[in-house]
């Protein structure tokens, strides 16, 4: 009935023998699949095309495991830093010269467009080379990137 307790087994009743566990070999857990070469090539290209976000993500997640991606991330960050310094300096120079020459120096600002176009062209070429699986090293900046990637 609903409120009755079940009787405990008597000591004289035989208990069921524990089942012997068979020593069956357990399958090894599948290793985490490594990123494919095409994935690495795409991520390397994105390091150059998507500013600072992708390179920082790569450096935070793949720095030790994948030296190629680390190289592309470092080279992209260094190219961006150089561009900020050069273009920022040029912009500042344009403002100062414009202020001193009563606006005539603003013609100097027209020269900033070729600098920006060169920067974009370099980033696109580096992205293309990375997508092709190449580790194209820029002079001086590439060596610095390689040293940082090996750390």
C-alpha positions as CSV (number, residue, x, y, z in Angstrom):
1,X,0.0,0.0,0.0
2,X,1.0,3.5,-0.3
3,X,2.1,4.2,3.3
4,X,3.8,0.9,4.0
5,X,7.6,0.5,4.2
6,X,9.3,-2.1,2.2
7,X,10.9,-4.9,4.2
8,X,14.6,-4.9,4.2
9,X,16.2,-8.1,2.8
10,X,17.0,-10.6,5.5
11,X,20.7,-11.4,6.2
12,X,20.1,-15.1,5.3
13,X,19.0,-14.3,1.8
14,X,21.8,-14.5,-0.7
15,X,22.8,-11.2,-2.3
16,X,23.4,-10.9,-6.0
17,X,27.1,-11.2,-6.7
18,X,28.7,-8.1,-8.2
19,X,29.3,-8.4,-11.9
20,X,32.9,-8.6,-12.8
21,X,33.9,-5.6,-15.0
22,X,35.4,-6.6,-18.2
23,X,38.5,-4.8,-19.1
24,X,37.5,-3.6,-22.5
25,X,39.7,-1.0,-23.9
26,X,38.1,2.3,-24.1
27,X,38.4,4.2,-27.4
28,X,40.8,7.0,-27.2
29,X,39.2,10.4,-27.3
30,X,39.4,12.0,-30.7
31,X,42.0,14.7,-30.8
32,X,40.8,18.2,-31.4
33,X,41.0,18.7,-35.2
34,X,43.9,21.1,-36.1
35,X,43.0,24.1,-38.1
36,X,43.4,23.4,-41.8
37,X,45.8,25.2,-44.0
38,X,43.0,27.0,-45.7
39,X,41.6,28.2,-42.4
40,X,45.0,29.5,-41.4
41,X,45.4,31.2,-44.8
42,X,42.1,32.9,-44.4
43,X,42.8,34.0,-40.8
44,X,46.2,35.3,-41.9
45,X,44.6,37.3,-44.6
46,X,42.0,38.7,-42.2
47,X,44.8,39.8,-39.9
48,X,45.7,42.4,-42.6
49,X,42.2,43.3,-43.8
50,X,40.5,43.7,-40.4
51,X,42.6,46.2,-38.5
52,X,43.6,45.5,-35.0
53,X,40.9,43.1,-33.8
54,X,41.8,39.9,-35.7
55,X,45.6,40.2,-35.0
56,X,45.0,40.7,-31.3
57,X,42.6,37.8,-31.2
58,X,45.2,35.6,-33.0
59,X,47.9,36.7,-30.6
60,X,45.7,35.9,-27.6
61,X,44.6,32.5,-28.8
62,X,47.1,31.1,-31.2
63,X,50.5,32.6,-30.3
64,X,52.2,29.5,-29.1
65,X,50.4,26.9,-31.3
66,X,50.8,28.6,-34.7
67,X,53.9,30.6,-35.5
68,X,52.7,31.4,-39.0
69,X,49.5,33.1,-37.8
70,X,51.5,34.8,-35.0
71,X,53.8,36.2,-37.7
72,X,51.0,37.6,-39.8
73,X,49.3,39.1,-36.7
74,X,52.6,40.8,-35.6
75,X,53.4,42.1,-39.1
76,X,49.9,43.5,-39.5
77,X,50.0,45.3,-36.1
78,X,53.5,46.7,-36.9
79,X,52.4,47.9,-40.4
80,X,49.3,49.6,-38.8
81,X,51.5,51.2,-36.1
82,X,53.9,52.6,-38.7
83,X,50.9,53.9,-40.8
84,X,49.5,55.7,-37.7
85,X,52.8,57.3,-37.0
86,X,53.5,58.3,-40.6
87,X,50.0,59.4,-41.5
88,X,49.5,61.1,-38.2
89,X,52.7,63.0,-38.5
90,X,51.9,64.0,-42.0
91,X,48.4,65.2,-40.9
92,X,50.0,67.2,-38.0
93,X,52.6,68.7,-40.4
94,X,49.8,69.7,-42.8
95,X,47.9,71.5,-40.0
96,X,51.0,73.4,-38.9
97,X,52.0,74.4,-42.4
98,X,48.4,75.5,-43.2
99,X,48.3,77.6,-40.0
100,X,51.6,79.3,-40.8
101,X,50.9,79.9,-44.5
102,X,47.3,81.0,-44.0
103,X,45.8,78.0,-45.7
104,X,48.3,77.5,-48.6
105,X,49.8,74.6,-46.8
106,X,46.5,72.7,-47.1
107,X,47.7,71.8,-50.6
108,X,50.1,69.6,-48.7
109,X,47.1,67.6,-47.6
110,X,46.6,66.5,-51.2
111,X,49.8,64.4,-50.8
112,X,48.2,62.4,-48.0
113,X,45.9,60.6,-50.5
114,X,48.8,58.7,-52.2
115,X,50.2,57.8,-48.8
116,X,46.8,56.3,-47.8
117,X,46.6,54.5,-51.2
118,X,50.1,53.0,-50.7
119,X,49.1,51.8,-47.2
120,X,45.9,50.2,-48.5
121,X,47.8,48.6,-51.4
122,X,50.4,47.1,-49.0
123,X,47.7,45.7,-46.8
124,X,45.9,44.1,-49.7
125,X,49.1,42.6,-51.1
126,X,50.0,41.2,-47.7
127,X,46.5,39.8,-47.3
128,X,46.7,38.1,-50.7
129,X,50.1,36.6,-50.0
130,X,48.9,35.3,-46.6
131,X,45.8,33.8,-48.3
132,X,48.1,32.1,-50.8
133,X,50.0,30.6,-47.8
134,X,53.1,32.7,-48.2
135,X,54.9,34.4,-45.4
136,X,55.9,37.6,-47.2
137,X,58.2,39.6,-45.0
138,X,58.4,43.3,-45.5
139,X,62.0,44.7,-45.1
140,X,62.8,45.5,-41.5
141,X,59.2,45.2,-40.3
142,X,59.1,41.5,-41.4
143,X,62.2,40.7,-39.4
144,X,60.8,42.4,-36.3
145,X,57.6,40.5,-36.8
146,X,59.4,37.2,-37.1
147,X,61.3,37.9,-33.9
148,X,58.1,38.7,-32.0
149,X,56.4,35.6,-33.4
150,X,59.1,33.3,-32.1
151,X,58.9,34.6,-28.6
